[in-house]
Amino acid sequence: MRSRLLQRNLRSDPPLALSGEGIFIRDSNGKTIIDGSGGAAVACLGHGHPRVLAAMRAQEEKLCYAHTALYSCEPAEQLADLVLQDEPGGLTHLYLCSSGSEGTEAALKMARQYHLERGEPQRTKIIARRQSYHGNTLGALAASGNAMRRAPYAPILSDAFSHVSPCYAYRDRRDDESETDYVARLAAELEAEFQRLGPRNVAAFIAEPVVGATLGCVTALPGYFDAVRKICDRHGALLILDEVMCGIGRTGTMHAWEQEGVAPDIQVVAKGLGGGYQPVGGILIGGRVVAAIRDGSGAFMHGHTYQAHPVAAAAALAVQQVIREENLLENVQRMGALLGERLTERLGNHRHVGDIRGRGLFWAAEFVTDRATKQPFDPALQLHERVKAEAYARGLACYPMGGTIDGRQGNHVILAPPYIVTREQVETIVDRFGDAVESALAGLPRG
């Protein structure tokens, strides 16, 4: 009998995930799988961490739910204090919701309200980047530049959003351009978009410091985000950085923007915040944004039934305590460097692997028919899905994506293991992934 649960693929049912421990998941076919991508770069502590489970049980026995129109709750207050204890980059407040998409919605609304409070109601435009991804609700999807996911819903997406080029040097930097020249060209394009819209009409620019699933772990060139920050400041627009995938330690620092030398006005967080133990996301908000609302209307005109949920906050608090107290950022840095080195050794010269890129424990391989021309494979071949299947058959879960280049062409696969991964496990992940890539390519139809 087919599942009555609406699965992602309605033509076949996936195996059941029965249990998890550390970086491993056991499925209903009796296989033990290395969770080599943490699901979708979510399970940063792996599965079944006893401290997180204990924190959730303790909170459930104490208080499961309290509506924020009446109450705050202890774990949410403690989480905000921990995450923002040093006011990183001037971020002073935390708003908690249940997902990254909800976080993006909150960030967009807060940017709009900030300008309203300051007497600039004409600021209604948001600039984002092509081949970005900020979530699947209508507002978040409108901000996203993921052409494949946008296409079915384009007629009902807001026209308040426009998109400029991403910093995707592997494909978009011209042979006659230096890195500095390429960054300058992108900055000029962003400036031109501000001018096209009218600089005083733009509320915010939103971008991922390390682009996640849509482009596949693409980092920006040095100086790019500094240039972006200056353009936003010059025109009075807010800078929103979406760190749903790349933040909370995934790239080796607590915030991915730390490695760019800039700080956002609003930062979206989710996956690494709660590590998958509970649905939780949110935004970190700059002091000047909070002050404008506090000194104006006095309330953020937005809310969710489950915002600052006590059990979700307790789980996230425990996850964040473990990351800090077990010095896991150091492990992310060391194991991330090893993962990058081993992937490059195994696949860096492969004729069909065009680029290996990433930062921390967040890496991707992009596939091409020819390394010299960077020609992508025929989308009909679904190469990324073939790699995923071959990897799973070898006991490794990874995160595939098609449409890398334009929503239709381009394939990549992401590896994003938990922060607790060991040297031996990294070696095993790369061995299994390398074998999967070679088998998937060998199995492609010829002629």
SVG drawing of the C-alpha trace seen along z (x, -y; Angstrom):
<svg xmlns="http://www.w3.org/2000/svg" viewBox="-3 -61 48 66">
<polyline fill="none" stroke="black" stroke-width="0.4" points="0.0,0.0 1.3,-3.4 1.8,-6.0 -1.0,-8.3 1.6,-10.9 2.2,-13.4 5.8,-12.5 8.1,-14.7 8.0,-12.1 4.4,-10.8 5.6,-8.0 7.7,-6.2 7.9,-6.1 11.2,-6.5 12.4,-4.1 11.6,-4.9 14.3,-6.5 13.9,-4.3 16.7,-5.6 19.7,-7.8 22.9,-7.9 25.8,-10.3 26.3,-10.7 24.4,-7.5 20.8,-6.8 19.2,-3.3 16.5,-2.8 13.6,-0.3 15.6,1.7 18.1,2.5 20.8,0.2 23.0,-2.0 23.7,-5.2 26.3,-8.0 24.3,-11.2 26.9,-12.9 24.8,-16.1 23.1,-16.4 19.8,-16.1 19.8,-19.5 22.8,-20.8 20.6,-20.6 21.8,-17.9 24.9,-19.8 25.2,-17.6 24.2,-14.4 21.4,-12.3 20.4,-11.4 22.7,-13.8 21.9,-13.0 22.2,-16.5 19.7,-17.9 17.3,-15.1 17.5,-15.7 16.8,-19.4 13.8,-18.7 12.4,-16.2 12.9,-18.6 11.2,-21.4 8.2,-19.2 7.7,-18.2 7.8,-21.8 6.0,-23.7 5.2,-22.7 3.5,-25.9 2.9,-29.5 1.5,-32.1 3.8,-35.1 0.9,-37.6 0.8,-36.8 4.2,-35.3 7.8,-34.9 9.5,-31.7 12.8,-30.8 14.5,-28.8 13.8,-31.5 15.2,-34.2 18.3,-32.1 18.8,-31.3 18.7,-35.0 21.2,-35.8 23.6,-33.1 23.4,-33.7 23.7,-37.5 25.8,-37.8 28.5,-39.8 26.2,-41.6 28.0,-40.3 28.2,-42.9 25.8,-45.1 23.0,-42.4 21.1,-42.8 17.8,-40.9 16.4,-37.5 13.0,-36.8 12.2,-33.0 9.9,-31.2 9.7,-27.7 11.7,-27.6 14.1,-29.4 11.3,-30.5 9.4,-32.0 12.7,-33.8 13.0,-35.3 9.4,-36.5 10.1,-38.1 13.3,-39.8 11.5,-41.2 8.6,-42.5 11.0,-44.0 12.9,-45.8 9.7,-47.3 8.5,-48.3 11.9,-49.9 11.5,-52.3 7.9,-53.0 8.9,-53.9 11.5,-56.3 9.1,-58.1 10.1,-56.5 7.0,-54.6 8.2,-54.7 10.8,-52.1 9.0,-49.0 11.6,-47.4 13.9,-44.4 16.9,-43.5 18.1,-39.9 20.3,-37.7 19.7,-35.2 20.2,-31.5 19.7,-32.3 17.3,-30.6 15.6,-32.2 12.6,-29.8 9.4,-28.4 6.7,-30.6 5.4,-33.1 7.4,-36.1 10.6,-34.1 10.2,-32.5 9.7,-35.9 13.0,-37.0 14.6,-33.8 16.3,-33.7 15.9,-29.9 14.5,-29.8 13.3,-26.2 11.3,-26.6 10.0,-30.0 8.6,-29.0 5.3,-27.4 4.4,-30.2 5.8,-33.2 2.3,-34.7 1.5,-35.0 4.9,-36.2 5.3,-39.8 6.9,-42.3 8.5,-44.1 11.6,-42.0 14.3,-42.2 17.4,-40.2 21.1,-40.9 23.9,-38.5 25.4,-36.3 29.1,-36.3 29.7,-33.0 33.3,-33.3 33.6,-29.7 31.1,-30.4 30.7,-34.2 34.1,-35.8 35.5,-36.5 38.9,-35.2 40.1,-38.8 38.9,-39.9 40.9,-39.9 39.0,-39.0 39.0,-42.7 37.6,-43.6 34.9,-41.0 33.8,-42.2 33.8,-45.8 31.5,-44.7 29.1,-43.1 29.1,-46.1 28.4,-48.3 25.5,-46.1 24.0,-46.4 24.5,-50.2 22.7,-50.3 19.8,-48.3 19.5,-50.8 19.5,-53.6 16.9,-51.9 14.5,-51.4 15.3,-54.8 17.8,-54.6 15.2,-55.9 12.7,-53.2 14.9,-50.3 14.3,-48.8 16.9,-46.1 19.4,-43.8 19.3,-40.1 22.0,-37.6 23.5,-34.3 27.1,-34.8 27.8,-31.2 25.1,-30.3 23.5,-27.0 21.5,-24.4 20.8,-26.4 24.4,-27.2 26.1,-24.6 28.4,-26.1 29.5,-29.1 31.6,-31.6 32.0,-35.2 35.3,-36.7 37.2,-38.9 35.8,-42.4 32.4,-41.5 30.3,-41.9 32.3,-45.0 31.2,-46.6 27.6,-45.5 27.6,-46.9 28.9,-50.2 26.2,-50.5 23.5,-49.7 24.8,-52.2 25.1,-54.9 21.5,-54.6 20.0,-53.9 18.9,-50.3 19.3,-47.5 21.5,-44.5 19.8,-41.2 22.1,-38.1 20.5,-34.7 22.5,-32.2 19.9,-29.6 22.2,-27.0 25.7,-28.5 25.4,-30.0 25.6,-29.0 29.0,-27.3 28.6,-25.5 31.3,-27.4 33.7,-27.4 32.7,-30.6 29.6,-31.1 28.4,-33.6 29.4,-33.2 29.6,-37.0 32.5,-37.1 34.7,-35.8 33.5,-38.6 34.4,-41.4 30.9,-42.9 27.9,-42.6 24.2,-42.6 21.3,-44.7 19.2,-41.5 20.5,-37.9 18.2,-34.9 19.1,-31.7 17.5,-28.2 19.1,-24.9 22.1,-25.0 20.2,-26.8 18.3,-23.7 20.2,-21.0 16.9,-19.3 15.9,-18.4 12.9,-20.8 11.6,-23.0 13.2,-26.4 14.4,-29.4 14.6,-33.1 16.3,-36.4 19.0,-38.3 18.3,-42.0 20.6,-45.0 20.2,-47.5 19.4,-50.4 16.5,-48.5 15.1,-47.5 15.4,-51.1 13.5,-52.5 10.5,-50.2 10.7,-50.6 10.8,-54.4 8.1,-54.4 5.0,-52.2 6.6,-50.1 5.7,-46.7 6.7,-44.5 3.6,-44.0 4.1,-40.3 3.7,-37.1 3.2,-33.3 1.3,-31.0 4.4,-28.9 7.0,-31.7 9.5,-31.3 8.0,-27.8 9.4,-26.6 10.4,-23.1 12.0,-24.3 13.8,-27.0 15.0,-24.5 16.4,-22.2 18.1,-25.1 19.6,-26.3 21.1,-22.9 22.5,-22.7 24.1,-26.1 25.6,-25.2 27.1,-22.0 28.6,-23.8 30.3,-26.2 31.3,-24.0 32.6,-21.1 34.6,-23.6 32.9,-22.2 33.8,-25.2 37.4,-24.1 36.4,-20.7 34.4,-22.2 37.5,-24.1 39.9,-21.1 37.5,-18.5 36.3,-21.0 39.8,-21.6 40.4,-17.8 37.1,-17.3 38.1,-19.9 41.6,-18.4 40.3,-14.9 37.6,-15.8 40.2,-17.7 42.6,-14.7 39.9,-12.3 38.0,-14.3 39.9,-17.5 41.3,-16.2 38.3,-14.2 37.3,-15.1 33.7,-15.5 34.1,-17.4 34.4,-21.1 34.6,-22.7 35.0,-21.6 34.1,-24.5 33.1,-25.3 34.0,-26.4 34.0,-24.7 31.9,-21.5 29.9,-22.8 31.3,-21.5 30.0,-20.8 31.1,-19.3 29.8,-20.6 29.7,-18.2 30.5,-19.0 30.8,-17.1 34.1,-18.9 36.4,-20.7 37.7,-23.1 34.4,-24.3 32.4,-23.8 29.6,-22.4 26.9,-21.0 25.3,-17.6 21.9,-17.2 19.4,-18.0 17.3,-14.9 20.1,-12.7 19.5,-13.9 23.1,-13.3 22.8,-14.7 20.0,-12.2 22.1,-9.4 25.0,-10.3 22.6,-10.5 21.3,-7.0 24.8,-5.5 26.0,-7.1 23.0,-5.8 23.6,-2.3 27.1,-2.6 25.8,-3.8 26.1,-7.6 23.4,-10.3 24.3,-13.4 22.3,-16.5 21.8,-16.7 20.5,-19.6 19.9,-20.3 19.5,-23.6 22.6,-25.0 23.3,-27.4 19.9,-28.7 17.2,-26.6 17.5,-24.0 21.1,-23.2 23.8,-22.3 24.3,-19.6 26.0,-19.6 26.0,-17.5 26.6,-18.9 28.3,-17.2 27.7,-18.8 28.4,-16.3 27.6,-17.0 30.1,-19.1 31.0,-16.0 32.4,-14.2 35.8,-12.5 38.9,-12.2 38.1,-8.6 34.5,-9.4 35.6,-12.1 37.9,-9.6 35.0,-7.2 32.6,-9.9 35.0,-10.9 35.7,-7.3 32.0,-6.5 31.2,-9.8 34.1,-9.3 32.9,-5.8 29.4,-7.0 30.4,-9.8 32.5,-7.4 29.7,-4.8 27.0,-7.3 29.1,-8.7 29.9,-5.2 26.2,-4.4 25.2,-7.3 23.7,-6.3 26.2,-6.4 25.7,-7.9"/>
</svg>
